Each structure stands twice: as C-alpha cells, then as structure tokens.
Amino acid sequence: MDNEALVRRYFDAIARNDLDALGTMRHPDWYEDWPQSGERVPSHDAYRRIHENYPAGMPHVDIREIQGAEDRWVMTPSMTIQRIAGSGDLWIAEAIGAYPNGEVYHVVQHIQLRDGRIWRATAYFAQKFEAPAWRAHLVERIP
C-alpha cells in the first residue's frame, strides 16, 4: 500500500472510531502529542482507553473529501476532516470538531510515517473565538 492509501485508510478509521484498525496501522513505537495540554499519548492502548472513556462519548467524524498534493477545502457543519495534504512520509489533516457539549474546535493533525505505518502524530486543538474589533478594518471575514 502506498503512503497516500495508508493515510486515507487511517483517517477513515478515525472517522469510524475504529480503534482496532487504527492499532494495525500504527507503528509499534507510535505516540501522539497534544502540545496545548502538554500531554503525550504514549501508546495505542492508552489512546484506546482515552477514547473508550471520553465523557459524553466521542464526536462523530465525517470525511467529505481527501485530496493529495492538490487539496481543496470542504466546509461542513460537524466534526469533519476538511483537508488532507502531504506527500512521502509527512501528512497534515485539518478538521472542525463539534463536541457533544457544544464546543467547536479547529483541529490540525500532523502525522509522520515510518516503515509503512503511522509513526508519530501531533494534534492541535483551537477553540473558536470572536475576532477583536480593533483590527476589523484590516482583515476580511472568512465565510
């Protein structure tokens, strides 16, 4: 399987919350960093336990489109992978996450491949906020 096919399968497994499939695609030395909270998920087993015990359940993830190097935005209203781009062993996914408690986050995940498997991941979660009025005349609003 080539790298793009692996990445497609990986994010499809995330969308389905298929923890078994994720485990088969992850390198034995896999871990995921969450820099904003200062945490590292050290293993797939720890990742599984986090997701199986997530308060109020995990959000539904919906993949609308995956493109390689010629990526495109896909705007949708739920926890949805918006764009996947990359080549070789480096890939980035962008998503919008709507969680069960009503919070909405922009999510960016950077993944690295090694030996034909997902080796490292870093996920950034940014909560939406209102833009400050003082710079309104200097920017354009994103629809």
QUISULZI-V881543 format. One record per backbone hydrogen bond with DSSP energy under -1.0 kcal/mol. NH is the residue of the N-H (numbers start at 0). CO is the residue of the C=O. Records with the same first field share a line. If there is no record, write none. Layout:
NH->CO  CO
This chain:
5->1
6->2
7->3
8->4
9->5
10->6
11->7
12->8
13->9
14->10
15->11
16->13
17->12
18->16
21->17
22->18
23->19
24->20
25->21
26->117
29->26
31->40
32->120
33->38
36->33
38->33
40->31
46->42
47->43
48->44
49->45
50->46
51->47
52->48
56->53
61->78
70->68
79->77  95
81->93
82->93
84->91
86->89
89->86
90->110
91->84
92->108
93->82
94->106
95->79
96->104
98->102
101->98
104->96
105->125
106->94
107->123
108->92
109->121
110->90
111->119
112->88
113->116
116->113
117->24
118->111
119->111
120->30
121->109
122->32
123->107
125->105
127->103
134->131
135->132
137->134
